[in-house]
């Protein structure tokens, strides 16, 4: 039996920016550094094949317009929180602790234009919730 050689690995060379979350529950902002996934291929690969990620890092998925988006955890080795933002950069949903390697599609059923993925548990540890705001430079 011939095995296909895996040529994929984590995408580590995407442009970066800082995202600042302003929380309703706490006046101190939460700031993280994110890689920007903009193209469909970058969206598809996302945070696959990462064995770890620093607490203050993540990835932001940027779409051209608001839409219902779904994510799965295929080839994703670490648990993730998914923070869904509308066109005004307001948190509309948070999916917490998505299970590594699970191929179930996860979607909040709300229109989103941006999704920030961070380590599982991040949203709870930092008190992020629906209605919080995010900002970053485009």
N, C-alpha and C positions, 0 to 999 in steps of 0.2 A: 504494500500500500504506500503510495506517495503522499507525503504530508506537505501541505502548503506552508511555505515559510512566511511567518508573520513579519510584515514590513511596517506595520503601524506602531506608533508609540505616542506618548503624550505630546500634545502640541504646546510647546513652551515658548514659542517665538512670536506670539501675537502681540499687537500693540497693547500698552497698559495705560490705565488711568486710575484715579482715586475716586471712590464712591463714598459720599458722606450721607449717612442716614440720620435724619432728625426724627426723634421719637416723641410721641405724645406722652409717654410714661416717664421720661427722664430728660432733663434739659441738656445733658451732655451728649454730643453727637458720637456716632460710631463711624469710624473711617477705616475703609479697607482698600487694598490695591487689587484691581481686577484686570484680567486679560479680556480684550474685547473680541467676541466672536460675532462677526458681521455677515460673512458669506454662508450660503447653505452648507457647504462642506465643513466650515468651521463650526456651525451649529451642530451638524451631525456628529462630529468627533467630540466636541465639548471637553469634558474632563476625563474622558476615557483613559485608561491605563496608568492613571496616577496612583502611586502607592501611598502618598501622603500629600498634605498641603498645609502650609502655615496657617494658623488661626486667623490672621489678618489679611488673608488673600482669598481670591475667588475668581469667578468668570462672569461676565455680563454678556447675555445674548441680546443682540440688537436687531429688531425687525423693522421693516420699512413702514409698517402701519399696524394698528391694533388688530389683533386676531386671537382666536382661541388656539393656544399652543399646547402641545403635549410632549412630555419627556419620558424617556425610559433610562434604565441604568445598565443596559447591556455594556459589557466590557468596562464598567465603572467599578473600581475596586474599593472605594471609600464611601461611607454614607454621606449623603448631601442634604442640605436644606435648600429649597427652591423658593425664591422670593419673587413674586409676580408683580409687575408694575404697569400701570396704564400709561397713556400718552402724556399725562401730566406728572409722571414719575411718582405717583402715589401707590403705596402697597395695596393691592387688591386681594391678595391671597398669599399664604405661606404653606408650602408642603414641607413637613418636617421629617428628617431622618429617613430619606428614601433609601431603600435596601440595596446594597451593592449586588450587581449582576442580575437584578430582577428585570425582566423584560415586559412587565406590566406598564402600560402607558399611564402616566400621571398627568392629570390636567385639572385645574381648579374650575373649569367651565366658565371662566370670566375672560373678557377681552384684555389682552396684555400686549404691550409693545416692547417690553424689556423683561428679562428674567435674570436675576442674580443668583448664582449657585455658590454656596459656601459649605464649609464642613458641617456635617450633621450635628445638630444641637446648638449651632451658632445663634439661630433666631431666639431660642429660649434663653440662652446664656446672656444675650444682650437685650432682651425684652423687645424684639422687633415684632410688630403686629400690623394688622390691616389698618390703614389710615395714616401710617407713618410716611414720611417723604424721603426721597433720595435726590441727590444732585451730583453731577460730574460734568467735566468738560468734554464736549464732543470731539 
